[in-house]
Amino acid sequence: MDRVTIVVALLIAVTGTILLFWFTRRHQLGWDVAIRTIHGYQALREQGDKSVESGRSVHLSLGQADLAGQSNPSGIAALETLDYLSEGGARCEAAPLATVGDGTLYLAAQDSQRSAQRQAGRPGVFSTDMAQFIAGREFAMSYAAGVSHVVNQANLGSNLLLGRFGSEIVIMSEAGERKRLEQVVGSDDPLAMAIGFAATDKVLIGEEFFAAGAYLRQEPAFLASLHLQDVFRVAAIVTIVLVALIELVL
């Protein structure tokens, strides 16, 4: 790596850090900047109220992401969603049902449910059945079959599939469709997303899925990260256009 590359990387890192702190501070002071409406997250926010009204649980399948591996971002985004649903469910005595396909994700999911009940002042309500381990990453179809069984047997009002999935997502989405459940699909796998479009119009595409913390919690740090991404995206587009124009002129 030459010196120019190192200097550019350092400038980008320093600029990004400064902007992130500045955006976070602005949001803490009440800076209100509109973010794009995403129907998938609108549906997610409504699930808790619908669960209380109907008496039916929200099912969230967190997929088979490994919190210690390359699929870590998918697992974290799925857990952010579970944290949001668990906290709202604990306050209304309507805890969501989570299914997972990884050991690290399973422990984190249980901790999310346990913490939510503790914060709501009802630690004794927590049950290990609130988060269920189905099958490991080596057994994707077994995982899909197990999740489908849970969907078919439990008293559910919605079926949320958010995490690391592959083609097996078709089995889980079909189970939800047969029961006419409202479904939201989000994944980091293009094939899973293509299948998700056939099951529902509430799909979290690409970076939308990773923005769960910002859209669900609306916390300053999460919103600041979204705005920082927008700044870098615009900067990248401008740079590409300028370089192309310079090449044409020269």
Steps between C-alpha positions, in 0.01 A plus 500: 500500500656834391505818704224670301260215568585505870448878521166480317380216725600697813323812375182304430514334845563828683233685301250222558567496875462877531177502296357210699555679831362823354185335357444314828526822699261680267242223542543511877420872487179432309616531139209356306594367156249282317607151397355306213181306574543123479176299506670198654594694812157662518352150508749391768401788728135401469556135593503555876165683507342242274632221721339652811170562323476156340656294781732337245879505523754652265741239359850615408744262333852638538655264248837328525745788527813445707568786742868410500542470120453685173122499532526703821320810355193291412487355848531840665226650282270208584575539872424873483157409369450239772605749770240746372222240487597348836496834682161594358362152559619491861320824579176368350540138615526385138851362463610403147601146408853475357652211303873484427750280319831585668629439851637851559184654362288272720670619819469863393131454416428350840687784669295752302174345620625466858622862516172632361296319764736617774475863390121469496511384863390144425817285504300192595306513173807409294499151354763321293223418251492867396814436291534159338805345336389305191805372308858601427640671189594164344134400489325785320205293381452348844496850641238608247286194576525563874406865467206406277380256766512779761306731267237234440458403865525832687224760533663771289392827349810572291803324359823705485800349320799725567857367490730270306295275271545325168259329263343319798314820584235393249387226741461740791327770299256247353410387852413859589310549178290187561393641835443842342741670737639845441861451398814716491816364336855631526830328422853557373460227237378606150330165437309518828389854417379394155288230662382747764351727232272215397371463856445862606536860391655586838862422418814654649750521216876517546603782730138548613532179700816621675331826601269326750641687800445842342149435372364315802669682788553847351799552729747783418801275442309274259351793308844663481645187341228513231580862419872424490434225247303747288788750512755240388261373231459849354875562526571175313253589223646851460854359491410246230332767287793741536755232411294402195478863385873552547570187295274628222660843494855371510 
